[in-house]
Amino acid sequence: MEYVALITGFLVIMAGLWAIMTQKNIIRIIIGFSIFDTGLHIVMVALAYVKGRTAPILDNMVSVEEALNKIVDPVPQALVLTAIVIGLGVTALMLAFAMKMHKEKKTLDVRNFKDLKW
């Protein structure tokens, strides 16, 4: 039962990769990237999970020695929060590029953009 989140994360990653690799519409590729990014966040949180432990919230009722044995490491959670913000910024930048490309070529099909191809 502990591996459900990990397996779900890998399935979401695979769905995002499929969307990135098979779609020809730039918006759908960006959505695939966002799905892939979400899958990575799920995997990181699932890998940081420790059975039988609690959230890293300290108060005056719990001593430091007890807390070391009862709480999970908060660093992966902080990394995931940072990754969410970075992913949002990258997605916004990709959408801005897609808008600029649509304004120039009047299409979002990647097969019509041959300017920088070899």
Number of C-alpha atoms within 10 A of each C-alpha: 4 11 11 9 18 19 15 15 23 16 15 21 24 16 16 22 17 15 20 21 10 11 15 15 16 21 16 15 21 21 16 24 23 20 20 23 21 20 23 20 21 19 21 18 16 19 14 14 20 13 8 9 14 14 11 15 10 11 9 6 6 12 10 12 8 9 16 13 11 15 16 20 15 12 11 17 17 11 13 18 13 12 16 17 11 12 16 14 12 15 17 13 12 17 16 12 13 18 16 12 17 14 11 9 11 11 16 18 15 13 9 11 12 8 6 5 5 4
